[in-house]
């Protein structure tokens, strides 16, 4: 069996650019001492076209991934802002409910500006009328049922929070 070495194998032919332009240029640069590399070292790397194609493929793959990440981050921030607005509205409604339970009046309106998140809150409380869902309720129960509503205006977005407040009639003895 013959023992073949890499130098015995036929070499693939190079493109015309290498044979006509590149190799003569390298030999001139080596003669002048500008270039201290041999032909083998110069041909062992990647060509610029290969690198550009690889970068194009990577960018095509990563662009949708970055878009999905960006969209989820924006949605997360928007949900956090909406949650903060609802918490502020709930706190305001709790304050006004406490005032309603200690006060005598069944109707009230209150407005409050808030700094964080920037906006305005408006609280309204009114007696529930005997209509719609409540038309079958007895009159003595419906007269103590109040609808309380907090309207929040935060920039160009408006939120509304509604609940019912029942104040039982205190029986005098």
Secondary structure, DSSP 4 states (H G I P E B T S, - for coil): -----GGGSPPPPPPHHIIIIIHHHHHHHHHTTS----HHHHTSS--HHHHHHHHHHHHHHHHHHHHHHHHHHHHHHHHHHHHHHHHHHHHHHHHHHHHHHHSS-S-EEEEEEETTTTEEEEEEEEEPPS-GGGTTS-HHHHTTEEEEEEEEEETTEEEEEEEEEE-PPPPP-
